[in-house]
Every structure is written in C-alpha cells, then in structure tokens.
Amino acid sequence: METIKLQSDWDSLALIELFCTEPQTVRAQDGYWCYEVTDTSDTSLKFGVNTIAESIQIELKLAGESKAILSFELI
C-alpha cells in the first residue's frame, strides 16, 4: 500500500479515480475536498479530506441514516 503525506503528496486525481466522481464540495483555499458516493441500496460513503489540517473524515450512511463517523487527524 502506498503512503502519501496530505500536505506534500496530495493528488486529487487519484481520489477522482477511486470514487469515479468529482468531489461534491471543494474549498481549495481551505484545503478541503469532499467526495460522496451512493449505491443502488441507498448506502452512501462520504469521504472528506483537509490537506491543511492533515485530516480525513469518513461517514457511512444506510438509507440516509448515519451509522458510523470516523475522523483521523495529523495524517
């Protein structure tokens, strides 16, 4: 598995390839990108990246209801 540093190795194209979609929210001046994908059973994954704070936030929703939220700091 490849390791990247968010501040120096950030590659938005890699996440577009991973999620097969453009980010839903972009605040480049704040270093924030958020991707969200939903499947046919209404399960969604929201993946937020903050390159300035070096953090990642992940939220899993089933039928619109949040089931898990993970946050990783100083990545």
LINLINZI-V172930 format. One record per residue. RES is the residue in one letter. PHI is phi as a letter, one per 30 degrees, with the letter a starting at -180 (none if undefined). Layout:
BEGIN
res: [RES;RES]
phi: [PHI;PHI]
END
This chain:
BEGIN
res: [M;E;T;I;K;L;Q;S;D;W;D;S;L;A;L;I;E;L;F;C;T;E;P;Q;T;V;R;A;Q;D;G;Y;W;C;Y;E;V;T;D;T;S;D;T;S;L;K;F;G;V;N;T;I;A;E;S;I;Q;I;E;L;K;L;A;G;E;S;K;A;I;L;S;F;E;L;I]
phi: [none;d;c;b;c;d;d;c;c;e;b;d;d;d;d;d;d;d;c;h;a;d;d;d;b;b;b;e;d;c;i;c;b;b;c;b;b;b;c;d;c;i;c;b;b;c;b;c;b;c;d;d;d;h;b;b;b;b;b;c;b;c;h;i;c;d;c;a;b;b;b;b;c;h;d]
END
